[in-house]
Amino acid sequence: MKLTGAQIFIECLKEQKVDTIFGYPGGAVLNIYDELYKHQDEIRHILTSHEQGAAHAADGYARATGKVGVCLATSGPGATNLVTGIATAYMDSVPIVAFTGQVATSLLGKDSFQEVDITGITAPITKHNYIVKDVEKLAPTIRKAFLIAKQGRPGPVLVDICKDVTAAVTEYEPVVPEQPKPEPIGVSTRELEEAADAINRSERPIILAGGGVGIADAHNELFDMVGKSNMPVATTLMGLGGFPSTHSLYTGLIGMHGTKTSNLAVSHCDLFIAVGARFSDRVISDVKKFAPNARIMHIDIDPAEIGKNITVQYPLVGNIKKILHKLSQMVDNNERKEWIEQIQLWKKQYPLYYEKNSSLLKPQYVIEKIYELTQGEALITTEVGQNQLWAAQYYKYTRPRTFISSGGLGTMGYGLGACIGTQIARPDKRVFNIAGDGSFRMNCNELATAVEYKLPIVVVILNNHVLGMVRQWQDLFYGGRFSYTTIDRGTDFVKLAEAYGAKGIRVTQNCEVEDAIKEALASTTVPVVINCEIDKDEKVFPIVPPGAPIIESIVE
């Protein structure tokens, strides 16, 4: 049958079973929006307040479900407003397909109105990108984009579509979309035997679970192997939920803001096993002093990550889920009594600490109360900074896809859009966005989106009236010179929430926290913003000074 490019766009989304798209209309995508209007009973379009919000919402949707998130913007500034969201997804291996409109093919390269080379701009931050200048290539390109976004290590793909392509007519034949081929185990029996032997001979091993554990749906296999081999487990920020943080063998985060236990364990282990992690600078810090007594095993689907930041003795490149399954069958039952006793001793000696009897409202207490009152069943999104680390430290994550945060890029303003996408993806769950006032004000306009779609999200602003993490660095490492980090501008976030049509609650004391959270949880169709006034000098501990070995963490 003959269809226009805009109609083919819709049919291809339906082929991929896309039920939700986040976007913002404009001239170059008017034909597409006209078709979306006609198919609104099949594909739900969420109109965000800004294109960056659309990209972050698609990202949150993808992280919460494992499905491909989809966003749509017009040409020029609409397309460039997606860039930060695309880069965020790229750094954290999130499958999204971003569609952008483009000027007509006859106007390309002429500095036409709202023309920008978005494929050139996004080449370094996408798995692949395309510009479609021929309507006959539209359907095959869209199908490839979804396949590439999902295949192997997932990530964002951009499809730029010229406006005349959306109006042109060609033959369309529906197809059953090609699905990613099951990833082979990727490693030889010999490599598995050597790895299992290294684990069996190890007296002081530790596992680092990264974001790849959740992406690969390998948390059960990791749990089984740990249960058999009795190895302690730390996580990266992106790995939270890949291993239950309630488990006795869990040691906490690792690296710059890792627990003292995790960092001591790494510094004394004889075998370090990284699973689906990329050895970022925030994890290893001083590479020459990272795991100085250990041999390194790295399990990852991406060969480019092996040896990139640290020398690896046991590289296992392939399907994480299948590799862990095989290893759990090959490793010995092992009590590792002395090592586990040492781990438990460190956990008792160096727990996460904050002053619980303080007269000041404590952000750590707020997070603990959210965990208690939601019984650990909420999904947590975060902004970036101190709020992100407190949410990582004081809420207990027991399953993947429950902690949704910008790890690699560290995008301030990410959380609210991601919270919207997450809530739409998981209407069966309550979703909290833990925010700092600096991050929140960057994209607070997305409150209008949450209000319009009656999303019962809860935004908790840990409001210290400063850029908290930057101020913390200035205090600890820059002689207390607080250069442009005070943002006490008199903004009343409770009134702001109410102006958008949300509910605002102000909290200034610990004794008010529980009632505020209960009131927020009672709201089922209106977003709630809880503004928590905390001290400007509240700090995240532990912290490793920049460039120092991770064993030298400051704990308070």
Secondary structure, DSSP 4 states (H G I P E B T S, - for coil): -EEEHHHHHHHHHHHTT--EEEE---GGGHHHHHHHHHTTTTSEEEE-SSHHHHHHHHHHHHHHHSSPEEEEE-STHHHHTTHHHHHHHHHTT--EEEEEEE--GGGTTTT-TT---HHHHHGGGSSEEEEE--GGGHHHHHHHHHHHHHSSS---EEEEEEHHHHH-EEE----PPPPPPPPP--S-HHHHHHHHHHHHH-SSEEEEE-HHHHHTT-HHHHHHHHHHH---EEE-STTTTSS-TTSTTEEEE-STT--HHHHHHHHH-SEEEEES----HHHHSSGGGSSTT-EEEEEES-GGGTTTSS--SEEEES-HHHHHHHHHHHSPP---HHHHHHHHHHHHHS-----TT-SS--HHHHHHHHHHHHTT-SEEEE-SSHHHHHHHHHS---STTSEE---SS--TTHHHHHHHHHHHH-TTS-EEEEEEHHHHHHSGGGHHHHHHTT---EEEEEE-SB-HHHHHHHHHHSTT---S-B------HHHHHHHHT-EEEEE-SGGGHHHHHHHHHH-SSS-EEEEEE--TT---SSBPPTTS-GGG-B--
